[in-house]
Amino acid sequence: MPKRIFLVHPTPLVLAPIDEAFKTLWPQAQTLNLLDESLFADIPQDGTLSDAIYARVATLLRHCEQSGADGILFSGTTFGPAVDAARAQLRIPVLRAEEALMEQAVALGERILLVCTAKRAMPVVRATLDAAVGRAGVKRAISELWVAGARDAITGGDMATHDRLIGEQVTGAGDFDVIVFGQISMVAARVPLPAEIARRIVSAPEATVARMRALVER
């Protein structure tokens, strides 16, 4: 029987890249999408998570477990602390979108550029990266880049502007061993970049699918 993996999303922008990663790396899995756009609608621009958001995230994850999930992926990086609190009460693997990605980035190089389009997600994603560095027991030089305007562009359906803004700022950011795309929705922006830059980019879908499969099938 195929493993049943629930994918919980606060935005539809991530559906396509995650679906593609599962089809490529783990086609045997049964993936089920649970979308709740109200989560993003109900948090302020600074990314502060209220007690109510914590409770709603916990309810979503419990629903997945009660529906027979073998594993759960939560794709919204901004909600990391709420996912951490909720998964401690569950009996199945629960992954945040960026966790496996950050461990991969730490292993690939010393100079890391962390790129985000959602400004309020940057502190959460950076904390995950710092934690991965700590677990590895290594030193890494980490720089942050927030691409202003890119999130508004993709939310408005303007993928070309989204990709162009990311490409321009990443290209001009300097020389790094690893470039981390902090949001799953950024994946497509890698395609038009020069090969010497694109090959240094790591993004969440592939790393997350591989980690989920390892956790569920062990």
N, C-alpha and C positions, 0 to 999 in steps of 0.2 A: 504494500500500500504506500502511495507517495506521501512524503512528509508535508504537513499542512502548515504553511508559513503565512502569518497575518502581517500585512504591511499597513501601518497606521500613519496617515499623512495629514498635516494641517494645511497643505496646499496641493493643488493638482499639478503644479509645475514639475514635481519630481516623479510623476507616474511613469512617463515614457523611459527615462534612463534606468530606473530600477527594473522595470519590466524587461528591458533589453538585456540587462546584466544577468537576470535569472534565466532568460531563454538561452543565453550564451554559455553560462557557467554551471547552471543547475536546472536543466529543462525538466528533470523528473519531479521537481517540487511542485506542489499545488499552492499557488499564491493567491491570496484573497486581500483585496484592498479595502481599507476602511478610511474614508475621508471625512474630516471634520474641519471645515474652513472657519468655523466660529472661533477656534482656538486663537488663530492669528488676529482675528478681528477684535478680540477681547483683551489683548495685552497692550500696554503703552509702548511708545517708541523706545524707551530706555530698556525694554525687555524684562521689566520686573514681573515676576510670576506671583500672582495672588494665591491665597489659600484655596480659593475656588478653582483656579486653574490646576493646582496640584490634585484636587479631588476629581476633576473631570478627566485628567490624564489617567489617574488610577482606575477610574470607572471604565475607560476605553480598554485598558490593558486587561482588566479582569474579564471584560466581555469577550475578548479574544481567547483567553484561557478557557473560559466556560464554553466557548464555541469549538473547542477541540484543537486549538493551535498547538503545534509542536515547537514553535518558536515565533517570536514577534520582533519586527523591526520598526522602530519609530523614526521617521525620516526628518523631523523638524529639529534642527540643532538648537534653536532658542530654548526648547523645552527640556534640555538635558537634566537639570536638577529635579524636575518633577518626575521624569522617567526613572532616575536613580532611586528616588524615594518609593515609587510604586513597585518597581521590580523586586525589591527586597521581600515583598510579600507574595511573590509568585513562585511557582514550582518549575517553570519552563524558562529556557533562555530568552532574554530580552536584550536587544542590542540598540544602542543609539547609533545614528547614521555615521557619525564621524569617528567612532572609537577604533575600529580596525584600521581606518585610514591613517590615523595619527601614529599608530605603532609602525605602520609601513613607512611613513615619511621619516620617522626617527631612524629607521634602519638604513635608509637610502643615502643619507648625506648629513654633513655638519651645518651647512648654511641653508636655512629653511625660510622660504617666503610664504606666509599664511595669507591667503586672499579670500575676502568675503564680500558679498554684495549686500547682505543684510547687516547693517551696522550693529543692531542690538544682539546679533548672534555672536559677534566677534569675541566678547569676554568668555562666553561659554565654550566656544571652540578652542580658544587659546588655552583655557584651563585644561581641556582634554589633552591638548598637545603637550603642555607642561607636565601633566601627570604621566604621559607616555615616556617623556624624557627621564623623569624621575625613576620610573620602573626599570628602564633600561640601564640606569646608572652611568649615563654619558653626559657630555656637555654639547649643547647645540646653540648656535647663534640664530635667533628667530627674529624675523622682521614681520610687521603687519602691514597689510594693504587693504583699505576699504575702497571699493570702486563705487564712488558716488554716482547715482543716476542709473546704474545698471539694474537694480532691483525694480525700480519704477518702470523701466523700459520693458522688462520681461513680463511684469504684472499687466502692463497695458498691451501685451501681445507683440511688442516690437523686438523680436529676437535679434534682428540684424544690429540694432543699436546696442543691445545688451552685450552681444559678442564683441562688437567693435570697441566698446568702452573697456571691457576686460582686457582685450588684446592690446590696446594702446598702453594701458597702465602697467600691465605685466611686462610688456616689452621694454618699457622705459624704467623699470624698477631697479635694474642692476643685475649682477651676476649671482645666481644661487644654484646650489646643488639640487635642491628639491623645491618645487612650487606646489603648494597644497591648495586645491580648490575646496573651500570650506563648506559650500552648499552643493547639494546634489544637482540643483537646477543649473549649475554653472557648466556642467559637463560638455555641452555642445560648443562652448566657446574655445575649446581646445583645438577643434578641427581646422579653423583657418589660420592658426598660428604657425610660424616657421617651424620646421621639423626639429631644429636644435633646441627650441624652447618647449615644444609640445612633448618631447620625450622626457622632460624633467617634471612634467605635471603628474600629480597623483590625485585621484578623485574617489569619492566614497562608494559608488555602486559595486564595482568589482571586488574591492577589499571586503565590503560588508557581506556580500553573497558568499564569498569564500569562507569567511569566519562563521557565518550562520550555519553553513553546511557542516563545517567541522564540529560545531557545538551540538548540532542535532543528531548527526550520524555517528558520533563517537561511541 
